[in-house]
Amino acid sequence: MSVALLRILEHIHGHLGWLCVAALLHPAIILRNPKRRARLSVSLATLLAVVAGLMGGTIYPEYRIRLKQAIFINAPRLGWCFERKEHLAVGAIGFALIGCIAHLSVKSFEDEGTRELLAKTAHRAYVVSSALALILAVLGVAVASYSTF
């Protein structure tokens, strides 16, 4: 992959990451009310998080080959921050998927207790996912400010 293409993908990935912060916060706020339905918000926020994660996964092999060693040699703390970013990304996407599945399945259950539990689970999952997304975005900016393709 050319350096120019990697730079473009890296920038798109970073911008999508910051959009994810806002997009994942939206259902976290809306779903505070367990009776509220927000299928479109939940679906789009989760889709955006998955797309951003897939894009990060796409550029990761080139990052590992071209940048990772130099970052760890010259700024090991920043290198470890990026390593944590990868793990937190999986968590953010996972919690978004949990929230999405919980929210979209609420109507499938007749028992009010189950519905309430799913609604609370969806809300909490999006709160965690949006918090992780914010941490990810900050860490991403820190690494990109230090070293880029």
C-alpha positions in Angstrom: 0.0 0.0 0.0 1.4 3.4 -0.9 2.2 6.0 1.8 -0.2 8.5 0.2 -3.1 6.0 0.5 -2.1 5.1 4.1 -2.1 8.7 5.0 -5.6 9.2 3.6 -6.9 6.1 5.3 -5.3 7.1 8.6 -6.9 10.6 8.4 -10.3 9.1 7.5 -9.9 6.6 10.4 -9.1 9.4 12.8 -12.0 11.5 11.7 -14.4 8.6 11.9 -13.1 7.9 15.4 -14.1 11.4 16.6 -17.4 11.0 14.8 -17.9 7.8 16.8 -17.4 9.7 20.0 -20.4 11.9 19.2 -22.4 9.1 17.5 -22.0 6.7 20.5 -22.9 9.4 23.0 -26.2 10.1 21.2 -27.8 6.7 22.1 -26.2 6.9 25.6 -28.1 10.1 26.2 -31.4 9.1 24.5 -31.6 5.7 26.1 -31.6 7.1 29.6 -35.4 6.8 29.4 -36.0 3.0 29.2 -39.2 3.6 27.3 -37.5 5.5 24.5 -36.9 3.8 21.1 -34.0 4.9 19.0 -33.4 2.2 16.5 -31.9 4.5 13.8 -29.5 6.2 16.2 -28.4 2.9 17.8 -28.0 1.2 14.4 -26.0 4.0 12.8 -23.8 4.6 15.8 -22.9 0.9 16.0 -22.3 0.7 12.2 -20.0 3.7 12.4 -18.0 2.2 15.2 -17.7 -1.1 13.3 -16.6 0.7 10.1 -14.0 2.8 12.0 -12.7 -0.4 13.7 -12.5 -2.3 10.4 -10.6 0.7 8.8 -8.2 0.6 11.8 -7.7 -3.1 11.3 -7.0 -2.5 7.6 -4.2 0.0 8.2 -2.8 -1.8 11.3 -0.4 -4.2 9.4 1.3 -1.3 7.7 1.5 0.6 11.0 3.1 -2.4 12.6 5.7 -2.7 9.8 6.5 1.0 9.2 5.9 2.8 12.5 5.5 0.7 15.6 9.1 -0.2 16.3 10.3 3.4 16.0 7.5 4.6 18.3 8.4 2.0 20.9 12.1 2.8 20.7 11.8 6.6 20.8 8.6 7.0 22.9 7.8 3.7 24.7 5.0 5.2 26.8 3.3 6.4 23.6 3.8 3.0 22.0 2.1 1.3 25.0 -0.7 3.9 24.8 -1.3 2.8 21.2 -1.3 -0.9 22.2 -4.0 -0.1 24.8 -5.9 1.8 22.1 -6.2 -1.4 20.1 -7.7 -3.3 23.1 -10.0 -0.5 24.1 -11.3 -0.3 20.5 -12.4 -3.9 20.7 -14.2 -3.1 23.9 -15.9 0.0 22.5 -17.1 -1.9 19.5 -18.2 -4.8 21.6 -20.2 -2.6 24.0 -21.8 -0.9 21.0 -22.8 -4.2 19.6 -24.2 -5.3 23.0 -26.1 -2.1 23.3 -27.5 -2.4 19.7 -28.6 -6.0 20.2 -30.1 -5.3 23.6 -32.0 -2.3 22.3 -33.2 -3.9 19.1 -34.4 -7.0 20.9 -36.5 -5.2 23.6 -39.7 -5.5 21.5 -39.2 -9.3 21.1 -40.0 -9.9 24.8 -43.3 -9.7 26.5 -42.1 -9.8 30.0 -41.8 -6.2 31.3 -38.9 -7.1 33.6 -36.9 -8.5 30.7 -37.7 -5.5 28.6 -36.6 -3.1 31.4 -33.4 -5.1 31.9 -32.6 -5.0 28.1 -33.3 -1.2 28.0 -31.0 -0.6 31.0 -28.3 -2.9 29.5 -28.5 -1.0 26.2 -28.1 2.4 27.9 -25.2 1.2 30.0 -23.5 -0.4 27.1 -23.6 2.8 25.1 -22.3 4.8 28.1 -19.3 2.5 28.3 -18.8 2.4 24.6 -18.9 6.2 24.3 -16.5 6.7 27.2 -14.1 4.2 25.6 -14.4 5.9 22.2 -13.4 9.2 23.8 -10.3 7.6 25.3 -9.5 6.0 22.0 -9.8 9.3 20.1 -7.5 11.1 22.5 -4.9 8.3 22.3 -5.2 8.3 18.6 -4.5 12.0 18.3 -1.5 11.6 20.7 0.0 8.9 18.6 -0.8 10.6 15.3 0.8 13.9 16.6 4.0 12.0 17.3 4.3 9.8 14.2 2.2 9.3 11.1 2.6 7.6 7.7 
